[in-house]
Amino acid sequence: MQAFREAEAYCGPSIILAYSQCIAHGIDMRLGMKQQDLATASGYWPLFRFNPEMRTVHENPFRLDSPRPHIPLKSYAYNELRYRSLASTRPVDAAELLAHAQAAVSAKYLQYEELAGFNGTRFHPVVARPVGSGP
């Protein structure tokens, strides 16, 4: 809800990207919310916001809202027919692609932590310093 509030309040264009399953993903549509939770828990769909207004109060405009991925990408992806079908027809290729995808998800999340100013699990807000004021 915070993302919607910030987008609505921002004086300028705002974009909200939302994950939504569809029947073509090959899941039981009644379990859509569970699949969305798995997407976030695996790091496939991290939750973050970027609010340029935060700069006016000397805070980092990038906010990482989801915790570190705590389940393997496979736990999310192989619930969906679109990913599971490759694993059943070409298991070696699927395993190789999944390993690459897992590495990409993990690297991307670390990049998001860096952008958000995380150091391990603690948040350190980025404070704007005037030019020439030192480190």
N, C-alpha and C positions, 0 to 999 in steps of 0.2 A: 504494500500500500504506500510505503514511503516513496518508492520510485514514481508512482502515479501522482502523488502530491507534489513532489519536486518538479516533475515534468509540467504539470498544470500551472504551477507558480512561476516557472521560468519565463522571462520575457524574451521570447525568441523560439526558434524551432526546437522541438523535443521529439525524441524517438524512443519508443519502448519496444524491445524485441522480446517476445514471449514464446516459450516452447509450447507446442500443442501437438499432441499425437493425432494420427488419423488412422482410418481403417486400413490403409495401405501399409502401415507399419507392421501389421499382423499381430496385434495384441488384442486381448479382450478389452474392449473400450470401457467396460465398467471399472477397469483397473488403471485408468488413465492417470489419476492423481498419484498412485503408487509408482507408476513408470516415470512420472515427472520427478518425484522424490529421488528415484534411483539415478536419473540423469544428473541431478545436482550432487548426490552423494558420491558418484563416480568421477565427477569433474567434467563430464561431457558437457554439461550446461551450468557453468558457474553463475552465481548471482552477484552482479555488481552494478554500481551506479556511477555516473560521472555528472557532477553538478558544478558547472563553472562558477556559480555564485559562492561556493565555499572559499574561493580565492579572496573574496572581499573581506573575509574574517580570518585570513591567514591560515586556512586549513586546506588539506589536500582535497582536491575535487574528485579524486577517484576513491570509491568506497567498495571494498570487497565484502559482501554480505554472507557468502556461503563459507562454511568451514572447509578445511583441507579435505580433499577426496579421501574417503575412508572405506570404500569398497572398490574392487577392481572394475575396470571398464566392462569387462566380460559380463559381470552381474547385471549390468544395465543392457548392454547391446544384445546379448543372446536371448533376451526376452522378446525381441522383435524378429519377425520372420525375415525382414529385409537383411538382417545380419546373420541370422541363424541358418538361412538357406545356403550361404556360401560355405559355412562350417560343415554342412552335411554333404555337399557335393565336391568341395575341394578343401579338405581339412588342413592340409599343409599350407596352402596359400592363405587360408583364413587365419591360421595361427600366426603366420608371419605378419599379415596386415594388422591383426589385433595387437601384436607386440609393438609395432610402429605407432599405432593409434594410442596405445597406453603411454608410450614414451612422450608423444606429442601432448597429450592431456596433462601429464605430470609436469612437463616443461612449461606449458602455458600457465598452469596454476602458480608455479614459482614466479613467473613473470608478473602475474597479477598481484601476488604478495609484495613483490618489489615495488610495483607502482603504487600500491596502497600504503607503503611504508611499514609493512610488517617485518619484524625481526623475530623469526621463530614463530611464536604464537602471540606475541605482544604487539600491539599497535603503537606506532610512534608517529604522530601527525607531522606532516611536513610543514615547517614554518618558513614563510617567505622572508628572506633577509634583503635589506636594501643593498644595491650594488656597491661594492667596495667596503662592506661592513665586516669583512673577515669570514673565517670558516664557521 
